[in-house]
C-alpha cells in the first residue's frame, strides 16, 4: 500500500537528511454527511466509542461489544432519546463484524 507524504512528513525526513517528494494531491480527511434524523444516534455512538468490552487471548483481541451500563449513563447524561439505543445496537453489530474480521 503506497504511503502519501505530506509537508510534515517530508520535514521529518529532511531532519534526517533524506529528501522525499511531497504528494500535492494527498488525500484529505474524508468528510461524511449524516442525515439530520440520524444525528442523535451518531452523536451517541461517538460518545461511547471508548466503552468497548474486549477480551485478549492467544489469537489476539476479541471485541465483545459495548458496555451497556456505560452506554446507559452516557445516554442519560446526554439526554438522548430511547430510540437511539436500538440504533447503537445496530451500529455495534456492524462494527463488531469489522473489528473481529468477519466483514
C-alpha positions as CSV (number, residue, x, y, z in Angstrom):
1,X,0.0,0.0,0.0
2,X,1.6,3.3,-1.0
3,X,2.2,5.9,1.6
4,X,1.3,9.6,1.0
5,X,4.0,12.0,2.1
6,X,2.7,15.4,3.3
7,X,4.7,18.5,4.2
8,X,5.1,17.5,7.9
9,X,6.4,14.0,7.0
10,X,8.8,15.5,4.4
11,X,10.1,17.9,7.1
12,X,10.7,14.9,9.4
13,X,12.7,13.1,6.7
14,X,14.6,16.4,5.9
15,X,15.8,16.5,9.5
16,X,17.3,13.0,9.0
17,X,19.0,14.2,5.8
18,X,16.6,12.5,3.4
19,X,14.8,14.3,0.7
20,X,11.4,13.0,-0.3
21,X,8.8,14.3,-2.7
22,X,5.6,15.7,-1.2
23,X,2.4,14.4,-2.9
24,X,0.4,17.5,-3.8
25,X,-2.7,15.5,-4.4
26,X,-2.6,14.0,-1.0
27,X,-6.0,12.7,0.2
28,X,-7.5,15.0,2.7
29,X,-9.5,13.7,5.7
30,X,-12.8,12.4,4.3
31,X,-15.9,14.2,5.4
32,X,-19.2,12.4,5.6
33,X,-22.7,13.7,5.9
34,X,-25.1,12.4,8.4
35,X,-28.9,12.8,7.8
36,X,-30.5,15.0,10.4
37,X,-32.7,12.1,11.5
38,X,-29.6,10.1,12.4
39,X,-27.8,12.9,14.3
40,X,-28.6,11.8,17.8
41,X,-27.6,8.2,17.0
42,X,-24.3,9.2,15.5
43,X,-23.5,11.5,18.4
44,X,-24.4,8.7,20.8
45,X,-22.2,6.2,19.0
46,X,-19.3,8.7,19.1
47,X,-19.9,9.4,22.8
48,X,-19.5,5.7,23.7
49,X,-16.5,5.0,21.4
50,X,-14.3,4.2,24.4
51,X,-16.7,1.8,26.0
52,X,-15.9,-1.4,24.2
53,X,-15.5,-4.7,26.0
54,X,-12.5,-6.6,24.7
55,X,-11.1,-9.9,25.6
56,X,-7.4,-10.8,25.0
57,X,-6.5,-14.3,24.1
58,X,-3.8,-16.3,22.3
59,X,-5.4,-15.3,18.9
60,X,-5.4,-11.6,19.8
61,X,-8.2,-9.3,20.7
62,X,-11.8,-10.3,20.5
63,X,-14.2,-7.4,20.5
64,X,-17.3,-8.4,22.7
65,X,-19.5,-5.4,22.3
66,X,-20.3,-2.1,24.1
67,X,-20.5,-1.9,27.9
68,X,-24.3,-1.3,28.2
69,X,-24.0,0.2,31.7
70,X,-21.7,2.9,30.3
71,X,-23.9,3.3,27.3
72,X,-26.9,3.9,29.6
73,X,-25.1,6.5,31.7
74,X,-23.9,8.3,28.5
75,X,-27.4,8.3,27.0
76,X,-28.9,9.7,30.2
77,X,-26.2,12.3,30.6
78,X,-26.6,13.5,27.0
79,X,-30.4,13.3,27.2
80,X,-30.6,11.1,24.2
81,X,-33.9,9.6,23.2
82,X,-34.5,5.9,24.0
83,X,-34.8,5.1,20.3
84,X,-31.0,5.8,20.0
85,X,-30.3,2.6,21.9
86,X,-31.6,0.4,19.1
87,X,-29.6,2.4,16.6
88,X,-26.5,1.9,18.8
89,X,-27.0,-1.8,18.8
90,X,-27.3,-1.8,15.0
91,X,-24.0,0.1,14.7
92,X,-22.4,-2.1,17.3
93,X,-23.3,-5.2,15.4
94,X,-21.8,-3.8,12.2
95,X,-18.7,-2.6,14.0
96,X,-18.2,-6.0,15.7
97,X,-18.2,-7.7,12.3
98,X,-15.4,-5.4,11.1
99,X,-13.4,-5.4,14.3
100,X,-13.5,-9.2,14.6
101,X,-12.6,-9.6,10.9
102,X,-16.0,-11.1,9.9
103,X,-16.8,-8.4,7.4
